[in-house]
Amino acid sequence: MNAAIDSIDMRYAVAIDTGGTFTDVTLLDRESGRMWTAKTPSTPSDPSIGFMNGIEAALEKASLSAGDLAQVFHGTTVATNLILEGKGADVGLLTTAGFKHVLEIGRQDIPRTANLFAWIKPTRPVLPQRIHDVPERVDIDGNVLVALDEEAVRRAAQDFKARGVDAVAVCFLNSFAHPAHEVRTSEILREELPDALISISADVLRVFREYERTIATVLNVYVMPAVSRYVAQLEERLDVASVLAPLLIMKSNGGVVGAKEVERVPAHTALSGPAAGV
């Protein structure tokens, strides 16, 4: 397949924006600068249908075939809507002993237009009863102060199983400097919860500041099931339609990333739709 993609002329690119009512498509001829647009009804029950219908409509207008496309760009609000509507997965969280309430504490900042005495923190995407703090500690330089308690991880995994948790985030203090404890924890979780989705902060946001890393990692696995299914549906429909061009998803920062990376770190698409609109 890679050889087929390499042989494609980079002349034509198509971009698709899926909205709640309509799916908008723009097809660009890089050589002449000519553009064709198409608007088709969105299909909320399966957005990939409207996605593909839009591409086919644009190709028909341009008198091109699926094999002529070199790149397929897509801005999506799937992750955005899941977060705003609170419809993500039931998430569990493993964190360092003593830091169980990092999400609840958050930061001292409040929206500038909010009333200091009336503002209420938004509901966190993971409930406190689904958070386990595990004995382990690494200092800021990456030195291990307390070894990972693997039995504590296994006990937490069994509690998650009993609660029906099928998505687990792992965020340990200073793991950006020494991710080995998170990596080992993910291995244990996969042994104990083979069907669960696992996300570690070292893969999602490897920076200091425990609140930011924790919320990013939680949101990553929170949207992972739905985003992964959606991207897989898009790839399947493109394959059936003989579109050899790679699917590139818009990231929140305005860049693009391949489908496999989106399935691994879907949090990158939290603001994909708004970024594509800009």
C-alpha positions in Angstrom: 0.0 0.0 0.0 2.9 2.4 0.8 4.2 1.9 -2.8 0.8 2.7 -4.1 0.6 5.9 -2.1 4.1 6.9 -3.2 3.1 6.6 -6.8 0.2 9.0 -6.4 0.5 12.4 -8.0 0.3 15.0 -5.2 -1.8 17.3 -7.4 -5.3 16.8 -5.7 -6.2 17.1 -2.1 -9.6 17.0 -0.4 -10.7 18.4 2.9 -13.8 17.4 4.8 -15.6 19.1 7.6 -18.4 17.2 9.2 -21.0 19.3 11.0 -24.2 18.4 12.8 -26.4 19.1 9.8 -24.2 19.2 6.7 -20.8 17.8 5.6 -18.7 20.3 3.7 -16.0 19.2 1.2 -13.4 21.2 -0.7 -11.3 19.6 -3.4 -8.2 21.4 -4.5 -6.1 21.2 -7.6 -2.7 22.3 -6.4 -1.4 22.7 -10.0 -4.1 25.1 -11.3 -5.4 26.4 -8.0 -8.9 25.5 -8.9 -11.3 24.3 -6.2 -14.6 22.4 -6.2 -16.9 22.3 -3.2 -19.7 20.0 -2.2 -22.3 20.0 0.6 -24.1 16.8 1.6 -26.3 15.9 4.6 -24.5 14.7 7.6 -25.3 11.2 9.0 -25.2 11.5 12.8 -25.9 7.7 13.2 -22.7 7.0 11.3 -20.7 10.2 10.3 -18.4 8.2 8.1 -21.3 7.8 5.6 -21.7 11.5 5.2 -18.0 11.8 5.0 -17.7 9.4 2.1 -20.8 10.8 0.4 -19.2 14.3 0.4 -15.9 13.0 -1.1 -17.8 11.2 -3.9 -19.9 14.3 -4.6 -16.7 16.5 -4.9 -15.0 13.9 -7.1 -18.0 13.8 -9.4 -18.0 17.6 -9.7 -14.3 17.6 -10.6 -14.6 14.6 -13.0 -12.0 12.8 -11.0 -11.7 9.3 -9.6 -10.8 8.2 -6.1 -7.4 7.1 -7.2 -6.6 10.7 -8.2 -6.6 11.9 -4.6 -3.2 12.4 -2.9 -4.3 13.5 0.6 -7.5 13.4 2.6 -7.7 16.1 5.4 -10.4 16.0 8.0 -11.4 18.2 10.9 -13.5 16.4 13.5 -15.5 17.4 16.5 -16.0 13.8 17.8 -13.7 14.2 20.7 -14.9 17.8 21.3 -18.5 16.7 21.6 -17.7 13.8 23.8 -15.9 16.1 26.3 -18.6 18.8 26.2 -21.5 16.4 26.5 -19.9 14.1 29.1 -20.4 11.0 27.0 -17.0 9.5 27.1 -15.9 6.2 28.6 -16.1 5.2 32.2 -12.5 6.0 33.2 -10.4 4.8 36.1 -7.2 6.6 37.2 -4.0 5.4 38.8 -1.8 8.1 40.4 1.0 8.4 42.9 0.1 7.8 46.6 -1.0 11.1 48.2 -2.1 12.7 44.9 -5.5 11.2 44.6 -7.3 14.5 44.5 -5.1 16.3 42.0 -8.1 16.7 39.6 -10.4 18.0 42.3 -7.9 20.5 43.5 -7.0 21.6 39.9 -5.7 25.2 39.7 -6.7 28.3 41.5 -7.7 30.1 38.3 -11.3 30.8 37.4 -12.7 32.2 34.1 -12.1 36.0 34.0 -15.8 36.8 33.6 -17.0 34.4 36.4 -18.1 35.5 39.8 -15.5 34.6 42.3 -18.1 33.6 44.9 -20.6 31.8 42.6 -18.3 29.9 40.2 -18.4 26.1 40.5 -15.7 23.9 39.1 -16.8 21.7 36.2 -17.5 18.0 36.9 -14.3 16.0 36.5 -14.3 13.2 33.8 -13.4 10.6 36.4 -15.1 10.1 39.7 -13.1 10.0 43.0 -14.2 6.5 43.7 -12.6 5.4 40.5 -9.2 6.8 41.4 -6.5 4.7 43.1 -3.3 6.2 44.5 -0.4 3.7 44.3 2.8 3.7 46.4 5.6 4.8 44.1 7.7 8.0 43.9 10.2 9.5 41.6 12.0 12.8 42.2 12.3 15.7 39.7 15.6 14.3 38.3 14.1 10.9 37.6 15.6 9.1 40.6 13.4 6.4 42.1 12.7 7.2 45.8 9.9 4.6 46.3 9.7 1.5 44.1 6.4 0.8 42.3 4.0 -1.4 44.4 2.9 -3.9 41.8 0.5 -5.6 44.1 -1.3 -2.3 44.7 -1.6 -1.9 40.9 -3.1 -5.4 40.6 -5.6 -4.7 43.5 -6.6 -1.5 41.7 -7.1 -3.4 38.5 -9.4 -5.9 40.2 -11.4 -3.0 41.6 -11.7 -1.4 38.2 -12.9 -4.8 36.8 -15.6 -5.0 39.6 -16.8 -1.5 38.8 -17.0 -2.2 35.0 -14.2 0.3 34.2 -12.9 -0.4 30.7 -10.6 2.6 30.2 -7.7 3.4 32.6 -5.4 6.5 32.8 -2.0 6.3 34.5 -0.3 9.5 35.7 2.5 9.3 38.2 4.4 12.3 39.8 7.5 13.2 37.8 6.9 10.4 35.3 8.0 12.8 32.5 11.5 12.4 33.9 11.3 8.6 34.5 8.4 6.9 32.8 9.4 3.3 33.7 6.8 3.1 36.5 4.0 4.1 34.2 5.2 1.7 31.5 5.3 -1.2 34.0 1.9 -0.3 35.4 0.4 -0.4 31.9 1.9 -3.9 31.4 0.2 -5.1 34.6 -3.1 -3.5 33.7 -3.0 -5.2 30.3 -2.5 -8.5 32.1 -5.3 -8.0 34.6 -7.7 -6.1 32.2 -6.9 -7.5 28.7 -9.9 -5.8 27.1 -9.4 -2.3 28.7 -7.9 0.7 27.0 -4.8 2.1 28.8 -3.3 5.5 28.5 -0.1 6.7 30.3 0.9 10.3 30.7 4.4 9.7 29.3 2.7 9.0 25.9 0.2 11.8 26.0 1.8 14.9 27.6 5.3 14.4 28.8 5.7 17.7 30.6 5.9 18.8 34.2 2.8 20.0 36.1 0.8 17.1 37.5 -2.7 18.6 37.0 -2.2 19.3 33.3 -0.7 15.9 32.6 -3.4 14.1 34.6 -6.4 15.8 32.9 -4.8 15.4 29.5 -4.2 11.7 30.1 -7.7 11.1 31.5 -9.3 12.9 28.6 -7.2 10.9 26.2 -8.6 7.6 27.3 -12.0 9.1 28.0 -12.5 9.8 24.2 -10.4 6.9 23.0 -13.1 4.3 22.3 -15.4 6.5 20.3 -12.6 8.3 18.4 -10.9 5.0 17.6 -14.1 3.5 16.2 -14.8 6.6 14.2 -11.3 6.7 12.6 -11.5 3.0 11.9 -14.8 3.5 10.1 -13.4 6.3 8.0 -10.4 4.2 7.0 -12.6 1.3 6.1 -14.9 3.4 3.9 -11.9 5.0 2.1 -10.4 1.6 1.5 -13.7 0.3 0.1 -13.9 3.3 -2.2 -10.3 2.6 -3.4 -9.0 5.9 -2.0 -5.3 5.2 -1.6 -4.5 8.7 -0.2 -3.6 8.9 3.5 -6.2 10.1 6.0 -4.8 13.1 7.9 -6.7 14.4 10.9 -6.4 18.0 12.1 -4.8 18.4 15.5 -5.8 21.1 18.1 -2.6 23.0 17.3 -3.4 23.3 13.6 -1.1 20.5 12.4 -2.2 17.1 11.1 -1.5 13.6 12.2 -2.1 10.1 10.7 -5.0 7.9 11.7 -2.9 5.4 13.7 -1.5 8.2 15.9 -5.0 9.6 16.5 -6.2 6.1 17.7 -3.2 6.1 20.1 -3.5 9.7 21.3 -7.0 11.0 20.4 -6.7 13.9 22.9 -4.7 15.6 20.1 -8.1 16.1 18.3 -10.0 17.8 21.2 -10.1 21.0 19.2 -9.7 19.5 15.8 -12.9 20.9 14.3 -12.4 24.5 15.6 -8.7 24.5 14.5 -9.8 23.3 11.0 -12.3 26.1 10.8 -9.5 28.7 11.4 
